[in-house]
């Protein structure tokens, strides 16, 4: 029997392999990953892995026993170089071939490069466990750290570096942190927490030159200022990994193009996770691409179900979170889809910011608070967004109104 082959053994690929069994596939499953590790969780890389006192090991999604129980063949440290669509074979770097029934591309994304820092030994990006180990070693010997990029990953790394006692400067070319990913007031709260922690944050900067010496790096700004440090961290986003799709002739547009079932332009090949762009029914079928832990998990399950003949539509509400210092930032839906904002100010000082579209439908919610203090409100908003609730603005704004009423 031909195999179900999953290219990419990260969050999405590993979850999809297990979901194939749950969906009833009793044939061979091949999970192929370029990294040498067992499938592992990536969120800890920018937090717990960097801060660990001992030598950290990856937080495995499936250990060897679990993979064995699920009868999943995991090929670690193996690169897939091509898909022979005519013969339905996956081609490996060593020349080996695997006949496939279906293929899932779960190739993820790669950190966006900064050409002016190309090849620098002291410049770091973060995507893999090995990247985290290298950065961890650098932070422990550094007094000063420069972070280029004021998005989620850049700020999480800045928080980790500051927690380790480094003097940290964050450089962001936009006029505020976190771009359009969260409402401005939420970004302001995060900005203030970094300032409170002693981080220097500079927004609206231009980078004119980056140089490297034996002792560190120097970033020259458009106003002539020079920021020196022993470690340079580049966190300016990621690009979808589409090289294999490009080579084999699949349609690509800001990621591997898939339909509502997560099938590519070849019906025997699916794609899921950070690498794919898909039409979202909650947003009038507009094609989007998400880089989020939960999206990778949820798409894995839908793709696996459809690979064995199902017809599920992927319609999960986008959800993001970021932990920085003692704060947790959570976002449900897409704030960019809103035209009006309703603020619920809770007695504890936390503000939940809801976004409504032109019809009054709830399309997003965002908040930041200590620990898990915003989790319940965002979870209820997530459910309301999924139900396409047209919300009463007065009820949303009133902290005495139980949000569960929105779900009735």
C-alpha distance (Angstrom), angle and dihedral (degrees) to the residues before:
residue distance angle dihedral
X1 . . .
X2 3.77 . .
X3 3.81 114.7 .
X4 3.74 134.3 -115.9
X5 3.79 100.0 -121.5
X6 3.80 123.0 -160.0
X7 3.80 116.7 -165.6
X8 3.78 107.6 -155.8
X9 3.81 124.5 39.0
X10 3.79 100.0 -150.4
X11 3.80 129.0 108.8
X12 3.79 94.9 -58.1
X13 3.79 98.0 41.1
X14 3.79 95.3 46.0
X15 3.80 93.5 47.3
X16 3.79 90.7 47.5
X17 3.80 91.9 53.1
X18 3.81 91.2 56.4
X19 3.81 91.4 41.9
X20 3.80 90.4 56.2
X21 3.79 88.8 61.8
X22 3.79 91.1 46.9
X23 3.81 88.7 50.4
X24 3.79 90.2 57.0
X25 3.80 104.5 -99.2
X26 3.81 106.9 148.2
X27 3.80 97.8 174.8
X28 3.78 130.9 89.8
X29 3.81 120.1 -51.6
X30 3.80 119.9 -163.3
X31 3.82 116.7 -165.7
X32 3.81 109.3 -169.6
X33 3.79 122.5 -169.1
X34 3.79 131.3 175.6
X35 3.81 91.8 -147.2
X36 3.80 122.6 84.6
X37 3.81 93.8 -130.8
X38 3.77 133.8 87.7
X39 3.83 111.8 -100.4
X40 3.80 107.3 -70.5
X41 3.80 143.5 -179.5
X42 3.81 115.9 -96.4
X43 3.85 103.3 -162.3
X44 3.85 93.0 77.8
X45 3.82 91.3 57.4
X46 3.82 93.9 81.4
X47 3.79 93.7 41.3
X48 3.82 125.9 18.3
X49 3.81 95.6 24.2
X50 3.81 92.9 55.3
X51 3.79 93.6 43.4
X52 3.81 98.5 44.1
X53 3.81 115.1 122.2
X54 3.79 92.3 -150.9
X55 3.79 128.7 50.5
X56 3.81 101.1 -74.2
X57 3.77 123.2 -134.2
X58 3.81 124.5 -157.7
X59 3.79 117.2 -86.0
X60 3.80 98.1 -119.2
X61 3.80 122.1 -138.3
X62 3.82 91.9 -162.1
X63 3.79 121.2 11.1
X64 3.78 122.3 -151.7
X65 3.79 92.7 -90.0
X66 3.81 92.4 52.4
X67 3.79 92.2 48.3
X68 3.79 89.1 49.3
X69 3.81 92.4 49.0
X70 3.80 89.9 50.5
X71 3.81 90.3 46.2
X72 3.80 91.7 -126.2
X73 3.80 118.5 156.3
X74 3.80 106.4 -139.3
X75 3.80 115.5 -163.6
X76 3.80 108.0 -166.4
X77 3.81 123.4 -165.9
X78 3.80 91.5 16.6
X79 3.79 124.2 132.0
X80 3.79 124.3 -150.2
X81 3.80 109.3 -143.9
X82 3.81 103.3 178.9
X83 3.78 147.7 -1.1
X84 3.79 114.3 -131.4
X85 3.78 97.7 -153.4
X86 3.81 94.5 178.9
X87 3.81 92.9 58.7
X88 3.82 94.2 27.4
X89 3.79 93.7 -123.6
X90 3.78 133.6 140.8
X91 3.81 110.0 -137.0
X92 3.81 118.5 -144.1
X93 3.80 128.2 -153.7
X94 3.80 91.8 -109.8
X95 3.80 91.0 55.1
X96 3.79 95.3 -100.3
X97 3.79 119.4 139.7
X98 3.80 131.5 -152.0
X99 3.78 120.2 -161.6
X100 3.78 110.8 -134.1
X101 3.77 138.5 -156.2
X102 3.80 91.2 -170.6
X103 3.80 133.9 -5.6
X104 3.78 128.0 -147.7
X105 3.79 116.3 -159.1
X106 3.80 106.8 -151.9
X107 3.79 95.3 159.7
X108 3.81 96.0 142.5
X109 3.78 123.5 -159.5
X110 3.78 137.1 -63.2
X111 3.82 127.5 -135.6
X112 3.78 114.0 -91.7
X113 3.78 110.8 -108.3
X114 3.78 127.5 -125.9
X115 3.82 104.5 -146.3
X116 3.79 95.0 -157.3
X117 3.82 89.2 62.1
X118 3.81 97.1 42.1
X119 3.80 113.9 143.2
X120 3.81 95.9 7.8
X121 3.81 113.3 147.7
X122 3.79 92.1 -149.5
X123 3.82 95.7 49.2
X124 3.80 115.3 96.2
X125 3.77 136.7 -167.1
X126 3.78 124.1 -177.7
X127 3.78 127.6 -135.3
X128 3.80 108.8 111.5
X129 3.79 137.8 45.1
X130 3.79 89.5 -109.3
X131 3.82 89.4 53.7
X132 3.81 88.4 53.1
X133 3.81 92.7 50.2
X134 3.80 91.0 51.8
X135 3.80 92.4 47.7
X136 3.81 91.4 45.0
X137 3.80 90.4 56.2
X138 3.79 91.1 47.9
X139 3.80 94.2 50.2
X140 3.79 92.3 51.3
X141 3.79 91.5 59.1
X142 3.81 97.2 39.3
X143 3.79 131.5 95.3
X144 3.81 95.3 -175.3
X145 3.79 131.0 34.5
X146 3.79 129.3 -171.9
X147 3.80 118.2 -156.8
X148 3.79 118.1 -164.4
X149 3.80 109.0 -158.9
X150 3.79 130.8 45.6
X151 3.81 98.8 -148.2
X152 3.79 128.6 108.0
X153 3.80 97.5 -72.2
X154 3.80 95.6 41.6
X155 3.80 92.6 50.8
X156 3.80 94.0 45.4
X157 3.80 89.2 52.5
X158 3.81 90.8 46.5
X159 3.81 89.7 52.7
X160 3.79 91.5 49.5
X161 3.81 92.9 48.4
X162 3.80 91.5 48.2
X163 3.81 90.7 48.6
X164 3.80 87.4 56.1
X165 3.81 90.1 55.6
X166 3.81 99.4 -102.0
X167 3.79 121.8 143.0
X168 3.81 102.2 -118.3
X169 3.79 132.8 -160.0
X170 3.80 120.0 -171.9
X171 3.80 117.3 -158.0
X172 3.81 119.0 -163.5
X173 3.80 124.9 176.9
X174 3.83 93.7 -156.4
X175 3.78 121.3 78.5
X176 3.81 92.8 -108.4
X177 3.78 142.0 19.6
X178 3.81 124.4 -90.8
X179 3.79 94.2 23.1
X180 3.78 112.6 -134.7
X181 3.80 93.7 -31.1
X182 3.81 92.6 100.1
X183 3.82 135.9 18.0
X184 3.79 114.1 -82.0
X185 3.81 93.7 -112.6
X186 3.81 91.4 54.9
X187 3.79 89.6 49.9
X188 3.81 89.0 49.6
X189 3.82 90.7 55.2
X190 3.82 90.6 51.8
X191 3.80 90.5 45.8
X192 3.81 90.5 52.5
X193 3.81 92.0 50.5
X194 3.79 91.1 54.2
X195 3.80 90.7 49.6
X196 3.80 89.0 48.9
X197 3.82 88.8 53.0
X198 3.80 90.6 53.6
X199 3.80 100.1 -101.8
X200 3.80 118.0 145.4
X201 3.81 108.0 -133.6
X202 3.79 121.2 -167.9
X203 3.80 118.9 -177.9
X204 3.80 128.3 -175.8
X205 3.80 93.5 34.6
X206 3.79 129.6 145.7
X207 3.79 123.5 -144.6
X208 3.79 115.3 -138.2
X209 3.80 102.9 168.8
X210 3.80 142.5 -1.5
X211 3.78 121.5 -162.0
X212 3.78 132.6 -178.8
X213 3.80 130.3 -149.4
X214 3.79 135.2 173.8
X215 3.80 90.0 -87.3
X216 3.79 102.5 41.8
X217 3.80 147.9 -62.7
X218 3.78 135.1 -60.4
X219 3.80 123.1 -152.4
X220 3.81 114.9 -161.6
X221 3.79 115.1 -154.2
X222 3.77 129.5 -152.4
X223 3.81 91.8 -104.6
X224 3.79 90.6 55.9
X225 3.81 97.5 -103.5
X226 3.81 115.7 138.4
X227 3.81 119.8 -148.6
X228 3.80 112.9 -159.1
X229 3.80 127.5 -168.6
X230 3.78 142.9 150.3
X231 3.82 92.9 -121.4
X232 3.80 129.4 39.4
X233 3.81 118.8 -162.6
X234 3.80 120.0 -165.3
X235 3.80 114.1 -157.9
X236 3.80 105.6 160.6
X237 3.78 99.9 136.5
X238 3.78 134.4 -86.3
X239 3.79 139.0 -89.7
X240 3.81 123.5 -137.8
X241 3.80 115.0 -102.1
X242 3.80 101.6 -119.9
X243 3.81 102.8 146.9
X244 3.80 93.7 112.8
X245 3.81 92.4 46.0
X246 3.80 91.0 48.4
X247 3.78 92.0 49.9
X248 3.77 94.7 49.7
X249 3.80 94.9 45.8
X250 3.80 101.5 -108.6
X251 3.79 117.8 152.1
X252 3.82 112.9 -93.8
X253 3.81 128.6 -172.1
X254 3.81 115.9 154.8
X255 3.78 86.2 -27.3
X256 3.77 134.8 -9.8
X257 3.80 105.9 -41.1
X258 3.81 114.0 -121.5
X259 3.80 134.5 171.1
X260 3.81 129.1 -127.0
X261 3.84 88.9 -73.4
X262 3.85 91.7 51.1
X263 3.82 90.3 -112.2
X264 3.81 117.2 143.6
X265 3.79 126.9 -138.0
X266 3.83 84.8 -76.8
X267 3.83 106.1 64.9
X268 3.81 91.6 -147.0
X269 3.80 92.4 57.0
X270 3.81 123.5 69.2
X271 3.79 131.3 -175.6
X272 3.80 131.0 -159.6
X273 3.78 142.1 167.8
X274 3.79 128.5 27.2
X275 3.81 93.4 -15.9
X276 3.83 99.2 63.2
X277 3.79 138.3 71.6
X278 3.78 116.6 -149.7
X279 3.82 140.6 176.6
X280 3.79 111.7 -102.1
X281 3.82 115.8 -149.6
X282 3.81 92.5 -156.4
X283 3.79 89.2 63.5
X284 3.82 100.3 44.4
X285 3.78 92.9 -86.9
X286 3.79 93.3 -61.8
X287 3.78 111.1 164.4
X288 3.81 113.3 -114.4
X289 3.80 138.4 166.4
X290 3.79 122.2 -145.4
X291 3.79 131.2 -160.5
X292 3.77 100.5 -162.6
X293 3.78 137.5 125.3
X294 3.79 95.9 -129.3
X295 3.79 92.9 45.9
X296 3.80 89.1 55.8
X297 3.80 90.7 51.3
X298 3.79 96.3 45.0
X299 3.79 95.2 45.4
X300 3.80 90.1 49.3
X301 3.80 90.7 61.2
X302 3.81 94.8 45.6
X303 3.80 92.9 46.4
X304 3.80 92.5 49.1
X305 3.80 92.0 49.9
X306 3.79 91.9 49.9
X307 3.80 93.6 44.7
X308 3.80 88.2 65.3
X309 3.79 93.0 49.7
X310 3.79 105.6 -77.3
X311 3.78 127.6 135.8
X312 3.78 105.7 -145.9
X313 3.78 120.9 152.5
X314 3.78 117.4 -136.9
X315 3.80 105.1 -127.1
X316 3.81 106.4 144.3
X317 3.80 117.1 146.4
X318 3.82 111.6 -105.9
X319 3.80 110.3 -109.9
X320 3.79 129.9 -176.9
X321 3.75 135.1 177.1
X322 3.79 137.6 -178.9
X323 3.81 130.2 -171.7
X324 3.80 116.4 -151.5
X325 3.81 121.1 169.5
X326 3.83 105.3 -44.1
X327 3.81 92.9 -25.2
X328 3.78 129.2 99.5
X329 3.79 118.3 -161.7
X330 3.80 117.1 -162.7
X331 3.79 131.5 -177.9
X332 3.81 128.5 -174.7
X333 3.79 119.4 -169.2
X334 3.79 125.1 -4.2
X335 3.82 116.6 -57.2
X336 3.81 89.2 -163.1
X337 3.82 88.6 69.0
X338 3.81 94.1 61.2
X339 3.81 127.5 96.3
X340 3.80 97.3 -178.2
X341 3.79 133.4 37.9
X342 3.79 128.2 -148.3
X343 3.81 118.0 -167.4
X344 3.80 123.3 -152.4
X345 3.82 108.8 -162.6
X346 3.78 110.0 -159.9
X347 3.82 123.5 -153.1
X348 3.83 89.8 -111.4
X349 3.81 90.8 62.5
X350 3.81 96.3 -104.1
X351 3.81 116.4 132.6
X352 3.80 121.2 -152.8
X353 3.80 111.0 -157.3
X354 3.79 115.5 -154.3
X355 3.78 123.8 -165.8
X356 3.81 122.3 -148.2
X357 3.79 128.3 -168.2
X358 3.81 126.1 -137.5
X359 3.82 91.5 -78.9
X360 3.80 94.2 50.9
X361 3.79 92.4 -105.9
X362 3.80 115.9 148.2
X363 3.82 108.4 -113.0
X364 3.81 104.3 161.4
X365 3.78 146.9 11.4
X366 3.78 128.7 -169.5
X367 3.78 135.8 177.8
X368 3.77 143.4 154.1
X369 3.79 126.0 -149.4
X370 3.77 146.1 143.5
X371 3.81 114.1 -63.4
X372 3.80 113.0 -40.2
X373 3.80 94.9 -20.0
X374 3.82 94.2 120.8
X375 3.80 98.3 39.4
X376 3.81 98.3 94.2
X377 3.80 95.8 48.3
X378 3.79 92.5 47.4
X379 3.80 91.4 46.8
X380 3.81 91.5 53.2
X381 3.79 90.2 46.9
X382 3.80 89.1 50.4
X383 3.80 89.6 56.0
X384 3.80 92.1 46.9
X385 3.81 91.9 50.3
X386 3.80 89.6 51.7
X387 3.81 89.9 52.0
X388 3.82 90.8 50.0
X389 3.78 90.8 -123.8
X390 3.80 117.3 -169.4
X391 3.76 98.7 -143.6
X392 3.79 131.0 -147.3
X393 3.84 103.3 -123.7
X394 3.80 91.8 -147.4
X395 3.81 91.5 54.1
X396 3.78 91.7 47.5
X397 3.78 91.4 51.7
X398 3.81 95.5 46.4
X399 3.83 111.3 87.6
X400 3.81 90.2 -161.9
X401 3.84 91.8 63.7
X402 3.78 113.8 92.3
X403 3.79 107.5 -124.1
X404 3.78 90.3 -144.7
X405 3.79 86.4 77.8
X406 3.79 87.4 72.1
X407 3.79 90.1 64.0
X408 3.80 97.1 56.0
